[in-house]
């Protein structure tokens, strides 16, 4: 129970990697704010799972592309639970568009949610952490920040920005004993891919050096490390969790 007595905010915690993170932090003793934007049913299920295991969970809906809604969320959290010790910036959108189909509206949707929203969540939570004299901020980035695929221009840009922001915030917040790190998952088997043509976890796993696709719990375990006192001398790092995929050079013939 490395996180007992801590309060964690996990954005986008209704499903996928976010759900896995919320459950793992709760298992380690944290009280978890389960944030969601559109996955209400799944977020309720995540909160109920935490409570049924003896943990504490608080639900909150907010559109993180809207800074006012971030502020309102923080006010509600402080009123009910005090403040935040751990922030996991997981919420993201990842639509795929051909380069010439990326409009200003589509670009803004991705960057405002993934990058701007993450920054202002970090700023809001850091105000609590400064008062507490310690804190942990963890961004969920992506391998797309470094090695990407066609049609991910806006998404890859947002994740590259997250990596840079992680290093910058680590520098800015070190004086307050706040550690800021990021995790870059590779191919991960999450609900949004289930049933989609071409999504074959076994086939994907054959292309990964460790021989399998990733799962939310693989990312969640690393988040728990960054959220705990075990990582107190680690900050400004981006850790790739991809089964070794980024070590391989692919040459199409």
Secondary structure, DSSP 8 states (H G I E B T S, - for coil): -TTTT-EEEETT-SSHHHHHHHHHHHHTT-EEEEEESS-HHHHHHHHHHHHHTT--EEEEE--TTSHHHHHHHHHHHHHHH---SEEEE---------GGG--HHHHHHHHIIIIIHHHHHHHHHHHHHHHHT-EEEEEE--GGGTS--TT-HHHHHHHHHHHHHHHHHHHHHGGGTEEEEEEEE-SB--GGGTT-TT--HHHHHHTSTTSS-B-HHHHHHHHHHHHSGGGTT--S-EEEESTTGGG------
